[in-house]
């Protein structure tokens, strides 16, 4: 019997964690919020060296403000 594949909700899709530019370790997501431009603001922090990286991403739900 075949199973039906359903796409997961956007909130269940894993967030890609960048490498720290200073020490090349995986950074941890420490904050998700809205930026003034509309897309989501994500702040990552390195647990090894404490480096902080901010990035904006498009809304995965496609909702407009």
C-alpha positions as a Python dict, from the first residue, in 0.01 Angstrom:
ca = {
    (1, 'X'): (0, 0, 0),
    (2, 'X'): (143, 340, -93),
    (3, 'X'): (159, 623, 157),
    (4, 'X'): (59, 978, 77),
    (5, 'X'): (340, 1226, 126),
    (6, 'X'): (232, 1555, 279),
    (7, 'X'): (460, 1856, 299),
    (8, 'X'): (529, 1963, 656),
    (9, 'X'): (401, 2294, 782),
    (10, 'X'): (652, 2579, 726),
    (11, 'X'): (701, 2606, 1102),
    (12, 'X'): (822, 2243, 1111),
    (13, 'X'): (1088, 2284, 841),
    (14, 'X'): (1434, 2300, 1003),
    (15, 'X'): (1608, 2636, 1001),
    (16, 'X'): (1942, 2636, 825),
    (17, 'X'): (2209, 2729, 1076),
    (18, 'X'): (2505, 2917, 929),
    (19, 'X'): (2869, 2856, 1009),
    (20, 'X'): (3040, 3112, 1230),
    (21, 'X'): (3264, 3333, 1015),
    (22, 'X'): (3521, 3349, 1299),
    (23, 'X'): (3558, 2983, 1408),
    (24, 'X'): (3351, 2781, 1155),
    (25, 'X'): (3126, 2621, 1423),
    (26, 'X'): (2749, 2588, 1371),
    (27, 'X'): (2569, 2891, 1511),
    (28, 'X'): (2258, 2866, 1730),
    (29, 'X'): (1935, 3050, 1656),
    (30, 'X'): (1876, 3281, 1953),
    (31, 'X'): (1599, 3514, 1830),
    (32, 'X'): (1332, 3534, 1559),
    (33, 'X'): (1148, 3862, 1508),
    (34, 'X'): (1017, 4106, 1251),
    (35, 'X'): (1240, 4363, 1088),
    (36, 'X'): (1127, 4701, 958),
    (37, 'X'): (1150, 4574, 597),
    (38, 'X'): (886, 4304, 646),
    (39, 'X'): (1082, 3975, 632),
    (40, 'X'): (1167, 3786, 946),
    (41, 'X'): (1482, 3880, 1134),
    (42, 'X'): (1689, 3589, 1263),
    (43, 'X'): (1976, 3633, 1506),
    (44, 'X'): (2232, 3355, 1541),
    (45, 'X'): (2502, 3330, 1807),
    (46, 'X'): (2812, 3109, 1817),
    (47, 'X'): (2835, 2903, 2136),
    (48, 'X'): (3213, 2873, 2099),
    (49, 'X'): (3330, 3229, 2039),
    (50, 'X'): (3014, 3438, 2102),
    (51, 'X'): (3003, 3590, 1753),
    (52, 'X'): (2656, 3724, 1659),
    (53, 'X'): (2510, 3717, 1305),
    (54, 'X'): (2182, 3881, 1197),
    (55, 'X'): (2000, 3788, 877),
    (56, 'X'): (1658, 3849, 723),
    (57, 'X'): (1454, 3586, 542),
    (58, 'X'): (1130, 3593, 347),
    (59, 'X'): (812, 3493, 529),
    (60, 'X'): (771, 3116, 471),
    (61, 'X'): (391, 3154, 485),
    (62, 'X'): (393, 3424, 218),
    (63, 'X'): (170, 3649, 423),
    (64, 'X'): (187, 4020, 357),
    (65, 'X'): (191, 4284, 625),
}
